C-alpha cells in the first residue's frame, strides 16, 4: 500500500486530508512525493516560524538529542530552566509551566485560575468567561471554553463553569464578570474564529474590570504569540498585562511544546502534585524553543510588520477582495470566492494557504524571503482573477 492507502486504512479519519504527500521541505518551500514544488504560506498553522529545516533550529535540536532526549520532571534540566528564564525575562511574567500543546497550556491556565480563586475565596468562584467566536483547544475543558456552538456537540456532558460574552461589547462584559467569575480568557486575534482583531478599547476596559474585581486576565497567545503579529506577544500592542499568558505553536518551531506563563498574582498557585506533565518541557523541545525565542529580535519583528503591510497593500486593492483582517503575518482575506475553493485551487497551482471560517488565512514563516512571498501572492491573485 502507498501512503494514501495506509493513512486511509490505519489512521482515524479525524482530518479532511488534502491530496498531497510531502516528501521534503526547506525554508518556505515544500516538495511533494511527486516532485511538485509548493510555496508555504501556512507554516504548519503558524508553527514553523523560521520555515522548514531551519539550520539553527536543527542544530540546537540535534545537539540536545545527542546529550539526552528526555528526563522525568522530578529532575532538573538546563534547556527547560533556560527557556523559562528567557520567557519570563522577555515578558515580565514570574514563572512558567511547560506542556505539549496550546490546548494543554490553556488547560493549565484554567486550572491555575480556579485554584487561585479557591485558595483565596473558597468554593463558588470558578466560572471562566470567554468570548463568542473564540477557540481555545480540543480537550474537553478547552472545547467548553471555546465560544462557538459548532464545537459543542457529540462529547456530552461538557465540563461546567464556562460563560460566554460577545466580543467588543463592554457593557455585556461588565454584566458577565459577576461574583462567580474567577477569570476572563481572551485571544487578541481570534484565529480559528475568522482572524478577527479585538478592539483595543474593549481589551483595555476588560483589563481594568478584571483588576477592579480580582478576576484574572488570561490571554491565549497560542497562535498570535512568538512574533506572529509583529511583537513578541500580541497583548503588547493593546496596552495590557495578562495575569496568565499561554502560548504554543511557533514556540517550538516544529516540535510540540506549550507554555503557561504565570504573573505575580498566580506565581505561587501551582504546588507539587497540583498539576503535571510527563513530557512537558522535554529537553529536546525546549532546546528547539530556545533557538526560536533567542532569534525573535527587533529586526525580525520589524520584518513581520513590513511583510504584513505589503500583503495588505497587494490584496486590499484587488477587486475580488472585500477586506483583510489580522495583524502582522496572521491575516484573513475575505474574498468573493469560496475560501475552501481558493485553498484547493492554490494547492493545484503550487501554493499552500489555509482557511478560517469564510476567509483565506495566511500564516507564512516570519522570515519568508521577499521573492517567495511575492511569488506566492502572485499565485493567489491569479486565482482571485479566475
C-alpha positions in Angstrom: 0.0 0.0 0.0 1.1 3.6 -0.6 1.0 6.3 1.9 -2.5 7.4 1.0 -3.9 3.9 1.3 -2.1 3.2 4.6 -3.4 6.5 6.0 -6.9 5.7 5.0 -6.7 2.2 6.4 -4.9 2.8 9.7 -5.3 6.4 10.8 -8.5 7.6 12.4 -10.5 9.8 9.9 -10.4 12.9 12.1 -8.9 15.1 9.4 -10.0 16.3 6.0 -6.8 15.5 4.2 -5.8 17.3 1.1 -4.4 15.0 -1.7 -0.7 15.7 -1.3 2.1 13.7 0.4 5.1 15.9 1.4 8.5 14.4 0.9 10.9 17.1 1.8 11.0 20.8 2.6 13.4 23.7 3.1 12.6 27.2 4.3 9.2 28.2 2.8 9.3 25.7 0.0 7.8 22.2 0.3 8.1 19.4 -2.2 5.6 16.6 -2.8 6.5 12.9 -3.3 5.8 13.5 -7.0 8.5 16.3 -7.0 6.0 19.2 -7.2 7.1 22.4 -5.5 4.8 24.4 -3.2 5.3 27.8 -1.6 4.2 27.5 2.0 2.1 30.4 3.3 0.7 28.3 6.2 3.8 27.2 8.0 2.1 24.2 9.7 -0.7 26.5 11.1 1.8 29.1 12.5 4.3 26.5 13.8 7.3 26.6 11.5 8.0 30.3 12.2 11.5 30.0 10.7 10.4 27.7 7.9 11.2 24.1 7.4 14.5 22.5 8.4 15.9 25.8 9.7 19.6 25.2 10.2 20.0 27.0 13.5 16.9 25.2 15.0 18.0 21.8 13.6 21.5 22.2 15.1 20.1 23.1 18.5 17.7 20.1 18.4 20.3 17.7 17.2 22.8 18.8 19.8 20.3 18.1 22.6 19.4 14.7 21.0 23.0 13.7 21.4 23.0 14.9 25.0 19.8 13.4 26.5 16.3 13.3 25.0 14.1 13.0 28.0 14.1 13.1 31.8 11.3 13.0 34.3 10.1 16.3 35.7 11.3 15.0 39.1 14.7 16.2 38.0 16.3 19.4 36.7 17.3 20.1 33.1 19.2 23.1 31.7 17.2 23.6 28.5 13.9 23.8 30.4 15.3 26.2 33.0 17.0 28.3 30.3 13.8 28.6 28.3 11.7 29.5 31.4 14.3 32.3 32.2 14.1 33.6 28.6 10.3 33.7 28.6 10.0 35.4 32.0 12.7 37.9 31.2 11.1 38.8 27.8 7.6 39.1 29.2 8.0 40.2 32.8 6.0 37.2 33.9 7.1 35.3 37.0 7.0 31.6 36.4 6.3 29.0 33.6 4.6 25.7 33.4 5.5 23.6 30.3 3.2 21.3 28.5 3.0 19.9 25.0 0.3 21.9 23.1 -1.8 25.0 23.1 -4.8 23.2 24.4 -2.8 21.8 27.4 -1.4 25.3 28.0 -5.0 26.6 28.2 -6.0 23.7 30.5 -3.2 24.7 32.8 -4.4 28.4 32.7 -8.0 27.3 33.6 -6.8 25.0 36.4 -4.5 27.7 37.8 -7.2 30.4 37.7 -9.6 28.1 39.6 -7.1 27.2 42.2 -6.1 30.8 42.7 -9.8 31.7 43.4 -10.3 28.6 45.6 -7.2 29.4 47.6 -8.3 33.0 48.2 -12.1 32.8 48.3 -13.1 29.1 48.7 -15.8 27.4 46.6 -18.2 29.3 44.4 -15.9 31.5 42.3 -14.9 29.2 39.5 -16.5 30.4 36.2 -14.3 31.2 33.3 -15.7 33.8 30.9 -14.7 33.6 27.2 -15.8 35.5 24.1 -18.1 34.3 21.4 -16.1 33.3 18.3 -13.2 32.2 20.4 -11.2 28.9 20.1 -9.1 27.5 22.9 -8.4 23.9 22.1 -9.9 20.4 21.6 -9.7 18.9 25.1 -13.0 18.7 27.0 -12.4 21.8 29.1 -10.9 23.9 26.2 -13.8 22.9 23.9 -16.2 24.0 26.7 -14.2 27.3 26.9 -14.5 27.8 23.1 -17.2 30.3 22.4 -18.6 28.6 19.2 -21.7 26.4 19.3 -20.3 24.3 16.4 -17.8 22.8 18.8 -20.3 22.0 21.5 -21.6 18.7 20.0 -21.1 14.9 20.4 -19.0 14.9 23.5 -21.6 15.5 26.2 -21.6 16.2 29.0 -19.1 19.1 28.7 -17.5 20.5 31.8 -19.5 23.1 33.6 -18.2 26.5 34.7 -17.9 28.4 31.4 -19.8 31.5 30.3 -19.6 33.5 27.0 -20.0 37.1 26.2 -19.9 39.0 22.8 -16.5 40.3 21.6 -16.1 44.0 21.8 -19.2 44.6 23.9 -18.0 46.3 27.1 -21.5 46.5 28.7 -22.2 42.8 28.2 -18.7 42.0 29.7 -19.4 44.2 32.8 -22.6 42.1 33.4 -20.8 38.8 32.8 -18.0 39.4 35.3 -20.0 38.8 38.4 -19.0 37.3 41.7 -19.0 33.8 40.4 -16.2 34.5 37.9 -12.5 33.8 38.5 -11.1 34.6 35.1 -11.6 36.1 31.7 -9.9 34.3 28.8 -9.2 36.3 25.6 -7.5 35.9 22.2 -6.2 39.3 21.0 -6.9 38.0 17.5 -9.5 35.2 17.2 -7.7 33.0 14.7 -9.9 30.0 14.2 -12.9 32.3 14.6 -12.1 34.2 11.5 -8.9 36.2 12.2 -10.8 38.9 14.0 -8.9 41.5 16.0 -10.4 42.7 19.3 -10.9 46.4 19.7 -8.1 48.0 21.7 -10.6 50.0 23.9 -12.5 46.8 24.7 -9.3 45.0 25.7 -8.3 47.8 28.0 -11.8 48.0 29.5 -11.6 44.3 30.1 -8.3 44.5 31.8 -9.5 47.4 34.0 -12.6 45.4 35.0 -10.5 42.3 35.8 -8.1 44.3 38.0 -11.0 46.0 39.8 -12.9 42.8 40.6 -9.9 40.5 41.2 -10.8 38.5 38.1 -7.7 37.0 36.4 -6.9 38.2 32.9 -5.9 35.1 30.8 -4.5 35.8 27.3 -4.4 32.9 24.8 -1.4 33.6 22.5 -1.2 30.0 21.2 -1.5 31.3 17.6 -0.7 35.0 18.0 2.5 34.6 20.0 6.2 34.3 19.3 6.4 37.2 16.8 3.4 36.3 14.7 1.6 39.6 15.0 4.7 41.9 14.9 5.5 41.9 18.6 6.7 39.1 20.7 3.2 38.7 22.0 0.1 40.4 20.7 -1.1 41.7 24.0 1.9 44.2 23.9 0.0 46.1 21.2 -3.1 46.5 23.4 -1.5 48.2 26.4 -2.4 45.5 28.9 -0.6 42.9 31.0 -2.1 39.4 31.5 -2.1 37.6 34.8 -1.7 34.3 32.9 -0.3 34.0 29.3 -0.5 30.9 27.2 1.5 30.0 24.1 2.5 27.1 21.9 2.6 26.6 18.1 5.5 28.7 16.9 7.3 28.5 20.2 8.7 25.0 19.4 9.5 25.9 15.8 8.2 22.4 14.7 8.3 20.4 17.9 5.4 20.1 20.4 5.7 22.4 23.3 3.2 24.6 25.2 3.9 27.2 27.9 1.7 28.8 30.6 3.3 31.9 31.9 2.2 33.0 35.4 2.2 36.6 36.6 2.8 37.8 40.1 -0.7 37.0 41.4 -0.5 33.4 40.3 3.2 32.7 40.6 2.8 30.5 43.7 -0.6 28.9 42.8 0.7 25.7 41.4 2.2 23.5 44.1 3.8 20.0 44.0 1.2 17.4 42.7 -1.4 20.0 41.8 -0.5 19.7 38.1 1.9 17.9 36.0 3.0 16.6 32.6 5.2 13.6 31.6 6.6 15.3 28.5 6.1 19.0 29.4 9.4 20.9 29.0 11.0 18.0 27.2 14.7 18.9 26.8 14.7 18.4 23.0 11.6 20.6 22.5 13.0 23.2 25.0 16.3 23.3 23.1 14.4 24.0 19.9 12.2 26.6 21.5 15.3 28.4 22.9 16.7 28.7 19.4 13.4 30.2 18.3 13.0 32.7 21.2 16.6 33.9 21.0 16.2 34.9 17.4 12.9 36.9 17.7 14.5 40.3 17.8 13.6 43.8 16.8 14.8 43.3 13.3 12.7 40.2 12.7 9.6 41.8 14.3 10.1 44.9 12.0 10.2 42.5 9.1 7.0 40.8 10.2 5.2 44.2 10.3 6.6 45.2 6.9 5.7 42.0 5.2 2.2 42.1 6.7 1.7 45.7 5.4 3.0 44.5 2.0 0.4 41.7 1.8 -2.4 44.1 2.8 -1.3 46.6 0.1 -1.2 43.9 -2.6 -4.5 42.3 -1.7 -6.8 45.1 -0.4 -6.8 46.7 -3.8 -7.8 43.5 -5.6 -11.4 43.7 -6.9 -12.2 40.2 -5.6 -11.1 41.1 -2.0 -13.6 42.5 0.4 -11.3 43.0 3.4 -8.1 41.9 5.0 -8.2 41.3 8.8 -5.5 40.4 11.3 -2.1 41.7 12.5 1.4 41.1 11.2 1.7 37.8 9.4 -1.6 36.5 10.7 -4.1 37.6 8.1 -7.6 36.7 7.0 -8.7 37.6 3.5 -12.4 38.0 2.8 -13.0 37.3 -1.0 -15.9 37.0 -3.3 -14.8 33.4 -3.9 -15.4 30.4 -1.6 -12.4 30.2 0.8 -12.2 26.4 0.6 -12.3 26.5 -3.2 -9.5 29.1 -3.2 -7.4 26.8 -0.9 -8.0 23.8 -3.2 -7.1 25.8 -6.3 -4.0 27.2 -4.6 -2.8 23.6 -4.0 -3.2 22.8 -7.6 -1.1 25.8 -8.5 1.7 25.1 -6.0 0.7 27.3 -3.1 -0.2 26.3 0.5 -2.8 28.5 2.2 -5.3 27.9 5.0 -8.9 28.9 5.8 -10.6 30.4 8.9 -14.4 30.4 8.7 -15.2 32.0 5.3 -11.7 33.6 4.9 -8.5 32.6 3.3 -5.9 32.6 6.0 -2.2 33.4 5.6 0.4 32.4 8.3 3.7 32.4 6.5 7.1 31.8 8.1 8.2 35.0 9.8 11.4 35.0 7.8 9.9 34.1 4.4 12.1 35.7 1.7 10.5 38.6 -0.1 10.8 37.0 -3.6 9.0 33.9 -2.3 6.3 35.9 -0.6 5.8 38.0 -3.8 5.6 34.8 -5.9 3.1 33.3 -3.6 0.9 36.4 -3.6 1.0 36.4 -7.5 -0.3 32.9 -7.5 -3.1 33.9 -5.0 -4.0 36.9 -7.1 -4.1 34.8 -10.3 -6.7 32.5 -8.5 -8.8 35.5 -7.5 -8.6 36.7 -11.1 -10.2 33.5 -12.4 
